[in-house]
Amino acid sequence: MDKFEIKTSSSAALKHPADAQNRIEGRLKVTGAAQYAAEYPLENMTYGVMVTSRIARGSIKSIQSDKASGAAGVLTVISHLNRPRVPGYDKPVDQRKTRYYGQEYRLFYDNRIMHHNQPVALVVAETLEQATFAASLVEVVYDKEQHQTDLLDHLSNAVTPHRPTDSLRGNADAWRTAEVSIEEEYHTPIQVHNSMEPHATTAHWLPSGKLIIYNKTQFVQGTKDAFINYFNLEKDQVEVNAPFVGGAFGSASRVWPHEMAAVMGAKVIGRPLKVAMERKQVFNMIGYRPYAVQKFSIGATKKGIFVGIRHEAKGMTSVYEEFVERITDPTKSMYRCPNLQTSYQLVPLDVSTPTHARGPGETTGSFALESAVDELAYALKIDPVKLRIMNLADTDPEKNIPWTSNHLEECYREGSRIFGWEKRNPIPSAMTSEGYMLGMGMSAGIYKATREASAASAQLNADGSYTVKTSVADTGPGSATVFAQIAAERLGTDIRNVRFLWGNSSLPPAPGQFGSHTTASVGSAVHDVCMALTDQVINLALKGAHPGFKGRSKDEIVVQNGFVQTKNGLEKISCKELLKTNQLPELLVTKESKAGPEEKTHSGKSFCANFVEVLVHPLTGVVRINRVVTVVDCGKVINHKTAESQVYGSVVWGIGVALMEEGIIDHRTGGYINNNLADYHLPVCADIPDITVKFIDKDDSILDPVGAKGLGEIGMIGFSAAVANAVFHATGKRIRHLPITPDKLI
């Protein structure tokens, strides 16, 4: 219905896909022409506002909505008492297919309250103001029960999840008998995504029974499949549109209550309905990075060779689902170590289910891992960079198979050179600058690099232009631009000659834009389909009557700059003329792309090395990041401009994680104290230092045909540890509880 299409424009500096190509949708965004989920001006639009619970555990005793229903402009008030039937609510859960083990939250399913701020009613009115006022008139009486929201008070209730991630190789206690060892505990608090665009959904049921959704989502096909299942619909009865997403970072990777509220409400009133969440609602209703407690033990020989590692982690989850994150994954694969044990347990609490947040698990786990390795380096009196290089893993120690590629050592050496690591005095508290204590710290990062099944179509049009389509969402990293670049190169044409369509579920299916697999997955599909289209164009030319192609083989023919021609360019025919000669309005190819057997024989990972310099005020304890150097091994860089922007974003959030961000729950009520952007502290422009980003930029030809590995997450992995390590170097004080606030240093 609203497939998003852009005819691309070329940057002046564009010479090949690795150069800095401007975003093809950039002008639309900066001029306000790009439409987000809450910005579609549908005819007869209505507005929904959710009423949420004021308790964290219990049940609804009664709901009085008469005042709200009688208020001006109100169309309906929906709750568990009168919601429309949702057939999918009553289907048994197939735990083999769920992303989270347990029972997904079902909006207005019954009267149970499982967390603070849980939706209990939806008020629908002609205007947002009318819906907001009427929502304040809804009176809810609860039977309150004792709730538990404090992870630290309930660590003894930790259980092993149904999908365990524990691992063991060698002797679990080997670290204890090592010549040098450390054992410490690290804490990371709740962190909330707080993307620029609040979560919103606009839904409309057509008279034909077709459901149209305009949504903030990272997974267009996932949203479509969810509502097909909820309402027993056919595939062609649901269409999801998400061409523009104002940031998500994992928060839009599943269906949340407001999405069902919009669809449910639109079904009741028979008109388009928009439901946009308030910022304070996002804190309780949308997932978050969960609080985690990690006990990390590591031992080495006096020369610095790792002997044994033990990594124990406990995190929070809801009582109705198990959110399992990859918190111990970096420990399993980062270093060569013959003896290793990891364990991960969950503490069920009366909270909403956490969800994936940029670098889900790895961001948290690497803080403990890279802090502990730094502490070990000091205990051994070995330079932290040297210690890491000494313990590089030649193959993946977890899977015992070769890497698809690994240039981590080059990251270390290049980062050290650019940063000037050799100028660092290894003694803590020994360096100063203009009255500040100066510290230098570093860390490494590792993140999975995978390729998921994806599909795309490519079409040669009658005017000689090309159209490439896939349903993938673009949440801001510049994916649409990258795919247009890949298409242009494979089709032998200028990027201005390519139209790219994305963000609509009726287009060829693509995986969600998360997990740092989008370029490797969808990029491979675009590569494959464009190569297939080129092949068909050549075949069409060879079968035609053009005398210059008679008797020639496919290897002698190329498609370049709008022409099918011999490699020497002496014989050619325009693609436009080729279609006309064969009486074809267009030539279309659709193709699915999948990973090959290399996925099982090799281990794909992206790597990085982070170097951070901090200045710490000796009296106030205020920490300022002075400069950052990040070197990344993410395979081939398709677009340096958008790639650098991705790493800048990782560093900025890394600064927030290290120094500021902390979701604070008032355990008396179970609700957040700082559920707004004034009290939940985030980095602003004044907090951002000079950031240098360097890419190794070497193809990973084993992982995928475009040579790229994951980039979206890797820049955050280990970064908070680099900051903590720099703070220790500056002050001699080791901070193991994030964030690193002044009160912990004075």
C-alpha positions in Angstrom: 0.0 0.0 0.0 2.7 2.5 1.0 5.9 0.8 -0.2 8.7 3.3 0.3 10.6 4.2 -2.8 13.5 6.6 -3.4 15.4 7.3 -6.5 18.9 7.7 -5.4 21.3 10.6 -5.8 25.0 10.3 -6.2 27.6 12.0 -3.9 30.1 14.1 -5.7 32.9 12.0 -4.2 31.5 8.6 -5.1 34.0 6.5 -7.0 33.2 3.0 -5.7 30.9 1.6 -3.0 33.5 1.9 -0.2 33.5 5.7 -0.6 31.4 8.1 1.5 28.0 8.0 -0.2 25.3 10.3 1.2 22.2 8.7 2.6 19.6 8.3 -0.1 16.8 9.3 2.3 18.8 12.0 4.1 17.1 15.0 2.5 13.6 13.6 3.4 14.7 13.3 7.0 16.3 16.7 7.5 13.4 18.5 5.7 10.7 16.6 7.7 9.3 14.9 4.7 10.0 11.4 6.1 6.9 10.0 7.7 7.2 8.0 10.9 4.6 5.6 12.5 2.6 8.4 14.1 2.7 10.8 11.2 0.4 9.2 8.6 -2.6 11.5 8.1 -5.2 8.9 7.4 -8.8 10.0 6.8 -11.1 9.8 9.9 -8.1 9.3 12.2 -8.8 8.6 15.9 -6.4 8.6 18.9 -5.9 6.2 21.7 -4.4 6.7 25.1 -3.6 3.8 27.5 -4.5 3.8 31.2 -1.8 1.9 33.1 -1.7 0.2 36.5 -0.4 1.9 39.6 0.6 -1.4 41.3 3.2 -3.9 40.4 1.4 -7.1 41.3 -2.2 -8.1 42.0 -5.5 -8.0 40.1 -8.1 -5.6 38.9 -11.1 -5.6 41.2 -13.2 -3.2 39.2 -12.9 -0.6 36.4 -15.3 2.4 36.3 -15.2 3.9 32.8 -18.7 5.6 32.7 -17.2 9.1 33.1 -14.6 8.5 30.5 -17.1 7.0 28.0 -19.4 10.1 28.5 -16.6 12.6 27.9 -16.6 14.7 24.8 -15.3 13.0 21.7 -14.8 9.6 23.3 -15.6 6.6 21.0 -14.9 3.7 23.2 -13.1 2.5 26.3 -11.6 -1.0 26.0 -10.4 -3.3 28.8 -10.3 -7.0 29.6 -14.0 -6.7 30.3 -15.0 -5.9 26.7 -12.1 -6.4 24.4 -12.7 -8.0 21.0 -11.8 -11.7 20.7 -8.2 -12.4 19.8 -8.0 -16.0 18.6 -4.2 -16.2 19.0 -4.5 -15.5 22.8 -5.9 -19.0 23.3 -3.4 -20.9 21.2 -0.9 -23.1 23.0 2.6 -21.6 23.1 5.1 -23.5 20.9 8.3 -22.9 22.9 10.4 -24.1 20.0 9.4 -21.0 18.0 9.3 -18.3 20.6 12.2 -15.9 21.0 11.6 -15.8 24.7 10.6 -18.8 26.7 7.3 -18.5 28.5 4.0 -16.8 27.8 4.1 -13.5 25.9 2.2 -10.7 27.5 -1.4 -10.5 26.2 -3.0 -7.1 26.3 -6.3 -7.0 28.2 -6.3 -10.8 28.5 -7.5 -10.9 32.0 -7.5 -9.0 35.3 -4.0 -10.0 36.4 -1.4 -7.3 37.0 2.2 -8.4 36.5 4.2 -5.2 36.6 3.8 -1.5 37.3 2.5 0.6 34.5 0.8 -2.4 32.8 -1.9 -1.3 30.4 -5.4 -1.8 31.9 -7.6 0.2 29.5 -7.5 2.0 26.2 -9.5 5.2 25.7 -10.2 6.1 22.0 -11.4 9.5 21.0 -11.6 11.9 18.1 -8.6 13.9 19.3 -5.5 13.2 21.3 -6.5 15.8 23.9 -9.9 14.3 24.4 -8.4 10.8 24.8 -5.9 12.1 27.3 -8.5 13.8 29.4 -10.9 10.9 29.3 -8.1 8.5 30.3 -7.7 10.5 33.5 -11.4 9.8 34.3 -11.0 6.0 34.3 -11.1 4.7 37.9 -9.5 1.3 38.6 -9.7 -0.5 42.0 -7.0 -3.2 42.6 -6.5 -6.2 44.9 -2.8 -5.4 45.6 -0.3 -8.2 46.4 3.2 -8.0 47.7 5.6 -7.4 44.7 9.3 -8.2 44.3 11.3 -5.9 42.0 14.7 -5.8 43.7 17.3 -8.1 42.0 19.9 -7.7 44.7 17.4 -8.8 47.4 16.4 -11.9 45.5 19.6 -13.3 44.1 19.0 -16.5 46.1 15.9 -17.1 43.9 18.0 -17.3 40.7 17.1 -20.2 38.4 18.7 -21.7 35.4 16.7 -20.7 32.3 14.9 -23.3 30.2 17.3 -22.4 27.4 20.6 -22.6 29.3 23.8 -21.0 28.0 26.2 -22.5 30.5 29.5 -23.9 29.2 32.5 -25.8 30.5 35.8 -26.8 29.0 38.7 -28.2 30.9 38.9 -27.8 34.6 36.4 -25.3 36.1 38.7 -24.6 39.1 41.9 -24.2 37.2 42.0 -20.4 37.9 42.2 -21.1 41.6 45.6 -22.8 41.3 47.1 -20.3 38.8 50.2 -18.4 39.9 48.3 -15.1 39.7 44.6 -14.8 40.0 41.8 -12.3 40.7 38.1 -12.7 41.6 35.8 -9.7 41.6 32.1 -8.8 41.3 30.7 -6.4 38.8 27.3 -4.7 38.6 25.5 -3.1 35.6 22.2 -1.3 36.1 19.0 -1.2 34.1 19.5 0.8 30.9 16.7 2.1 28.8 16.9 2.5 25.0 15.2 6.0 24.9 15.4 6.2 21.1 14.4 9.6 19.6 11.1 8.4 18.2 8.7 7.2 20.9 7.0 3.9 20.2 3.9 4.4 18.1 1.5 2.4 15.9 -1.2 3.5 13.5 -3.7 0.7 12.5 -6.6 0.5 10.1 -8.9 -2.4 9.2 -10.2 -2.0 5.7 -13.8 -3.0 4.8 -12.4 -6.1 3.1 -10.9 -7.3 6.4 -7.4 -6.4 5.5 -5.2 -5.0 8.3 -2.9 -2.1 7.5 -0.3 -1.1 10.1 2.1 1.8 10.2 4.6 0.9 12.8 7.8 1.6 14.6 9.5 -1.8 14.2 12.8 -3.3 13.4 11.1 -6.5 12.0 8.5 -5.8 9.4 7.8 -9.5 8.6 7.8 -10.3 12.3 5.1 -7.8 13.0 3.1 -9.1 10.1 3.4 -12.8 11.2 2.4 -11.9 14.8 -0.9 -10.3 13.7 -1.6 -13.1 11.3 -1.3 -15.4 14.2 -3.3 -13.2 16.6 -6.3 -12.9 14.4 -6.1 -16.0 12.2 -5.6 -14.0 9.0 -4.2 -15.0 5.6 -0.8 -13.7 4.5 -2.3 -11.2 2.1 -4.6 -9.8 4.8 -1.9 -8.0 6.8 0.4 -5.2 5.5 3.0 -3.6 7.7 4.8 -0.3 6.8 7.9 0.9 8.5 10.1 2.8 6.0 11.4 5.2 8.7 12.2 4.3 12.2 13.6 7.0 14.5 16.1 4.7 16.3 15.3 1.5 18.1 18.5 -0.3 19.3 16.6 -3.5 19.9 13.5 -1.9 21.6 11.4 -2.4 18.4 12.4 -6.0 17.8 9.1 -7.6 19.1 5.4 -6.7 19.4 4.6 -4.5 22.4 1.2 -3.6 24.1 0.6 -0.3 22.2 0.7 -2.2 18.9 -2.0 -4.6 19.9 -3.9 -1.7 21.5 -3.9 0.2 18.1 -5.0 -2.9 16.2 -7.6 -3.9 18.7 -9.0 -0.4 19.0 -9.2 0.1 15.3 -11.1 -3.2 14.9 -13.7 -2.0 17.5 -14.4 1.4 16.0 -13.9 0.6 12.4 -11.6 3.6 11.8 -7.9 4.3 11.7 -6.4 4.5 15.2 -3.1 6.0 16.3 -1.6 5.0 19.7 1.7 6.7 20.6 3.3 6.0 23.9 4.3 8.7 26.4 8.0 8.7 27.3 7.2 7.6 30.9 5.2 4.6 29.6 8.2 3.4 27.6 10.2 2.8 30.8 7.8 0.1 32.1 6.0 -1.1 29.1 8.8 -1.5 26.6 11.8 -3.7 27.3 15.2 -2.5 28.6 18.7 -3.8 29.3 18.3 -5.7 32.6 20.3 -5.2 35.8 23.0 -7.9 36.1 25.5 -9.1 38.7 28.6 -10.9 37.5 31.3 -12.7 39.5 34.4 -13.0 37.4 37.5 -15.1 38.2 40.6 -15.4 36.1 44.0 -16.9 36.6 47.3 -16.8 34.7 50.9 -17.8 34.8 53.4 -15.2 35.9 54.3 -14.7 32.3 50.7 -13.8 31.5 49.3 -16.9 29.8 45.7 -17.4 30.8 45.2 -20.7 32.8 41.5 -20.6 33.7 38.4 -18.4 33.7 35.1 -18.6 35.5 32.2 -16.2 34.7 29.0 -16.4 36.7 26.2 -14.0 35.8 22.7 -13.4 37.2 20.1 -11.2 35.6 16.5 -10.1 36.0 13.5 -11.2 34.0 9.7 -11.1 34.3 7.6 -13.7 36.0 5.9 -14.6 32.8 8.9 -14.8 30.3 12.5 -15.7 30.4 14.7 -13.1 28.7 18.1 -14.7 28.1 20.9 -12.6 26.8 24.4 -13.4 25.6 26.1 -12.1 28.7 28.8 -14.7 28.9 29.4 -15.1 25.1 32.4 -12.7 24.9 34.1 -14.7 27.6 33.6 -18.0 25.7 35.4 -16.8 22.6 37.5 -13.8 23.1 40.7 -15.3 24.5 42.7 -18.6 24.3 42.2 -20.3 27.6 42.1 -24.1 28.1 39.9 -24.1 31.2 36.7 -22.1 31.3 33.3 -22.2 33.0 30.4 -19.9 32.5 27.0 -19.9 34.1 24.0 -17.6 33.7 20.9 -17.6 35.8 17.7 -15.5 36.0 15.8 -14.0 38.8 12.0 -13.7 38.0 10.6 -10.4 39.3 7.4 -8.4 39.1 8.6 -6.3 36.2 8.0 -6.2 32.5 10.1 -8.5 30.3 13.5 -7.0 29.4 14.6 -7.1 25.8 17.5 -6.8 23.5 19.5 -3.5 23.8 22.4 -2.6 21.5 25.0 -5.4 22.1 22.4 -7.4 24.1 24.4 -9.4 26.7 27.8 -8.7 25.2 27.7 -5.0 26.3 27.1 -6.1 29.9 29.3 -9.2 29.9 32.3 -7.5 28.3 32.3 -4.9 31.1 33.2 -7.7 33.6 35.5 -9.5 31.2 37.5 -6.5 30.1 37.6 -5.0 33.5 38.9 -8.3 35.0 41.6 -8.6 32.3 42.7 -5.1 33.0 42.9 -5.9 36.7 44.9 -9.0 35.9 47.3 -7.0 33.8 48.1 -4.7 36.8 48.5 -7.8 39.1 50.9 -9.3 36.5 52.6 -5.9 35.8 52.1 -6.5 32.1 50.9 -3.9 29.7 47.1 -4.4 29.0 47.5 -4.4 25.2 50.4 -6.8 25.4 48.5 -9.2 27.7 45.6 -9.3 25.3 47.9 -10.0 22.3 49.6 -12.8 24.2 46.3 -14.5 24.7 44.8 -14.1 21.2 42.6 -17.0 20.1 43.8 -18.4 16.8 40.5 -20.2 16.4 37.2 -19.9 18.1 37.8 -21.6 21.5 34.1 -22.1 22.1 33.3 -24.0 18.9 36.9 -25.2 18.1 36.6 -24.1 14.5 38.4 -21.5 12.4 37.3 -17.9 12.2 35.8 -16.6 9.0 38.3 -13.8 9.6 40.0 -12.2 12.6 42.0 -9.0 12.5 41.9 -8.3 16.3 45.6 -8.1 16.6 45.7 -5.5 13.9 43.0 -3.5 15.8 45.2 -3.6 18.9 48.4 -2.4 17.1 46.7 0.2 14.9 44.7 1.6 17.9 47.8 1.8 20.0 49.6 3.7 17.3 46.8 6.2 16.6 46.1 6.7 20.3 49.7 7.1 21.3 49.5 4.3 23.9 53.3 4.3 24.2 53.1 7.7 26.0 51.1 6.1 28.8 52.7 5.9 32.2 51.7 2.5 33.5 51.5 3.7 37.1 48.0 4.7 38.3 47.5 8.4 39.3 50.8 9.4 37.7 49.5 11.5 34.8 47.9 14.9 35.0 46.7 17.6 32.6 45.9 21.2 33.6 44.9 20.3 37.1 43.0 17.1 36.2 44.0 13.5 36.8 44.6 11.9 33.4 44.0 8.3 32.6 44.3 6.0 29.6 42.4 2.7 29.4 41.6 0.2 26.7 39.5 -2.9 26.0 38.6 -5.3 23.3 35.2 -6.3 21.9 33.8 -9.3 20.1 30.3 -9.8 18.6 28.7 -12.4 16.5 28.8 -12.1 12.7 26.1 -14.1 11.1 24.0 -14.3 8.0 20.3 -15.0 8.0 18.1 -16.1 5.1 16.8 -13.1 3.1 15.1 -12.3 -0.2 15.1 -9.5 -2.7 13.9 -8.6 -6.2 15.6 -6.7 -8.9 13.9 -5.3 -12.0 15.2 -3.8 -15.2 12.7 -1.2 -16.3 11.6 0.0 -19.7 13.6 3.2 -19.4 16.8 1.4 -18.5 16.6 2.1 -14.8 16.6 -0.5 -12.1 14.2 -1.1 -9.1 15.4 -3.2 -6.2 13.0 -4.3 -3.5 13.1 -5.9 0.0 11.0 -5.6 3.1 13.9 -4.8 5.4 13.4 -1.9 7.9 16.0 0.8 8.1 16.1 2.1 11.7 18.7 4.7 10.9 22.1 3.1 10.2 21.9 3.8 6.5 21.0 0.3 5.3 18.9 1.5 2.4 21.9 3.5 1.1 24.2 0.5 1.5 21.9 -1.8 -0.4 21.5 0.7 -3.2 25.3 0.9 -3.5 25.6 -2.9 -3.6 22.9 -3.1 -6.3 24.5 -0.3 -8.4 27.9 -2.0 -8.3 26.6 -5.5 -9.2 24.3 -4.0 -12.0 27.2 -2.0 -13.5 25.3 1.3 -13.2 25.4 4.5 -11.3 23.6 4.6 -8.0 21.4 7.4 -9.5 20.0 4.8 -11.8 18.7 2.6 -9.0 15.4 2.9 -7.2 15.3 1.1 -3.9 12.1 0.1 -2.1 12.0 -1.1 1.5 10.1 -1.2 4.7 6.9 -2.9 3.5 5.8 -6.4 4.3 4.5 -7.1 0.8 8.0 -6.9 -0.6 10.4 -9.9 -0.6 10.9 -11.1 3.0 13.9 -10.0 5.0 15.0 -10.6 8.6 14.7 -8.0 11.3 17.2 -5.2 11.5 19.0 -6.3 14.6 21.8 -8.6 15.7 24.3 -6.9 13.3 23.3 -9.3 10.5 21.5 -6.9 8.2 24.2 -6.1 5.7 25.5 -9.6 5.6 22.0 -11.0 5.1 20.0 -8.6 3.0 23.2 -7.3 1.3 23.8 -10.9 0.1 20.3 -11.2 -1.2 20.7 -7.9 -3.1 24.0 -9.1 -4.4 22.6 -12.5 -5.5 19.5 -11.1 -7.2 21.4 -8.4 -9.0 23.9 -10.9 -10.3 21.0 -13.1 -11.4 19.3 -10.2 -13.2 22.6 -9.4 -14.9 22.8 -13.0 -16.0 19.3 -12.9 -17.5 20.0 -9.6 -19.3 23.1 -11.2 -20.9 21.2 -14.3 -21.9 18.5 -12.2 -23.5 21.1 -10.4 -25.5 22.8 -13.6 -26.7 19.4 -15.0 -27.8 18.6 -11.9 -29.8 19.3 -10.8 -33.3 22.1 -8.4 -32.6 24.9 -9.5 -35.0 27.7 -8.5 -32.7 26.7 -11.0 -30.1 26.4 -14.0 -32.4 28.7 -16.9 -31.5 29.9 -15.3 -28.3 29.9 -16.8 -24.9 28.5 -15.3 -21.7 32.0 -14.7 -20.4 32.6 -12.2 -23.3 29.6 -10.0 -22.4 29.1 -7.5 -19.6 26.4 -5.2 -18.5 27.8 -1.7 -17.9 26.5 1.8 -17.7 23.1 0.9 -19.2 24.5 -1.2 -22.0 25.0 -4.9 -22.8 28.3 -5.0 -24.5 31.4 -7.0 -25.3 34.2 -6.5 -22.9 36.1 -4.4 -25.4 33.1 -2.2 -25.8 33.0 -2.5 -29.6 29.6 -4.2 -29.8 26.8 -3.0 -27.6 23.1 -2.5 -27.2 21.3 -0.4 -24.6 19.3 -2.2 -21.9 16.4 0.0 -22.8 16.6 -1.1 -26.5 17.1 -4.7 -25.5 13.7 -4.8 -23.7 12.0 -3.0 -26.5 13.4 -5.4 -29.1 12.1 -8.3 -27.1 8.8 -6.7 -26.5 9.3 -6.8 -22.7 7.9 -4.0 -20.4 10.5 -5.1 -17.8 12.7 -8.0 -16.7 12.2 -9.1 -13.1 14.1 -11.5 -10.9 13.3 -12.5 -7.3 15.8 -14.6 -5.3 16.3 -15.9 -1.8 19.8 -15.9 -0.4 21.0 -18.3 2.4 24.3 -19.0 4.2 26.3 -21.9 2.9 28.0 -24.8 4.8 30.7 -22.4 6.0 28.3 -21.3 8.7 29.0 -24.6 10.4 32.6 -25.0 9.6 33.7 -21.5 10.5 32.9 -19.0 13.3 31.9 -15.5 12.3 32.8 -12.6 14.7 33.4 -8.9 14.5 36.2 -7.4 16.6 37.2 -4.0 18.0 39.8 -2.4 20.2 38.7 0.7 22.2 41.2 3.3 23.6 39.9 6.0 25.9 41.5 9.0 27.6 39.7 10.5 30.6 40.2 13.6 32.8 39.0 13.3 36.4 38.6 16.4 38.6 40.5 15.6 41.8 38.0 17.4 44.1 34.6 16.7 42.6 35.3 13.3 41.0 33.6 14.4 37.7 34.8 12.3 34.8 35.2 13.8 31.4 36.0 11.7 28.3 38.8 13.5 26.6 39.3 11.5 23.5 38.5 8.1 22.0 40.1 5.9 19.4 38.1 2.8 18.2 39.5 0.4 15.6 37.0 -2.1 14.1 37.3 -5.3 12.2 33.9 -5.6 10.5 34.9 -7.1 7.2 34.5 -4.9 4.1 33.1 -1.4 4.7 30.5 -0.7 2.1 30.0 2.9 3.0 32.6 4.7 5.2 30.3 7.6 5.9 27.4 5.6 7.4 29.8 3.1 9.0 31.6 5.8 10.9 28.3 7.2 12.0 27.4 3.8 13.4 30.6 3.7 15.5 30.1 7.2 16.7 26.7 6.2 17.9 28.1 3.2 19.7 30.7 5.4 21.4 28.1 7.9 22.5 25.9 5.3 24.1 29.0 3.7 25.5 29.8 7.0 27.3 26.2 7.0 28.7 26.5 3.4 29.9 29.8 4.1 31.6 29.1 7.4 33.2 25.4 8.2 33.4 22.7 5.8 32.5 20.8 4.0 35.3 17.1 3.1 35.4 16.1 3.4 39.0 13.1 1.5 40.4 11.3 2.6 43.5 10.9 -0.8 45.1 8.1 0.5 47.3 5.8 0.9 44.2 7.7 -1.1 41.5 7.8 1.9 39.2 10.6 4.0 37.9 11.7 7.1 39.7 13.5 8.6 36.7 11.1 7.7 33.8 11.9 10.8 31.7 14.7 12.4 29.8 15.4 15.0 32.5 16.1 12.5 35.3 17.4 9.6 33.2 20.8 11.0 32.3 22.1 10.7 28.8 25.1 12.1 27.0 24.7 15.5 25.3 26.9 17.3 22.8 29.1 18.7 25.6 29.9 15.2 26.8 31.2 14.0 23.5 34.9 14.1 22.9 37.1 13.9 19.8 36.4 10.4 18.4 38.6 8.7 15.9 37.2 5.7 14.0 39.5 3.4 12.0 38.4 0.3 10.0 40.6 -2.6 9.2 38.4 -2.9 6.1 39.3 -6.4 4.9 36.8 -8.6 3.1 35.3 -11.6 4.9 34.7 -13.7 1.8 33.8 -16.8 3.8 30.8 -15.2 5.7 29.0 -13.7 2.7 29.5 -12.6 -0.9 29.6 -8.8 -0.1 32.5 -9.4 2.4 30.9 -7.5 5.3 30.6 -8.5 9.0 28.4 -7.0 11.7 29.0 -3.4 12.6 25.9 -2.1 14.5 26.8 -3.5 17.9 30.6 -4.1 18.0 31.6 -0.5 18.8 29.8 -0.7 22.2 31.3 -4.1 23.2 33.9 -3.5 25.9 33.7 0.3 25.7 32.4 0.8 29.3 35.3 -1.3 30.5 37.8 0.9 28.6 36.3 3.9 30.4 36.5 2.2 33.8 40.0 1.1 33.1 41.0 4.7 32.2 39.4 6.0 35.4 41.4 3.5 37.4 44.6 4.6 35.6 43.7 8.2 36.4 42.7 7.8 40.1 43.8 4.4 41.3 40.2 3.6 42.2 38.6 0.6 40.6 34.9 1.1 39.9 33.0 -2.1 39.4 29.5 -0.8 39.7 28.3 1.2 36.7 27.6 4.0 36.1 30.9 5.7 37.2 29.4 8.7 39.0 31.3 11.3 41.1 30.1 10.0 44.4 32.0 6.8 43.7 35.3 8.6 43.3 35.3 11.1 46.1 
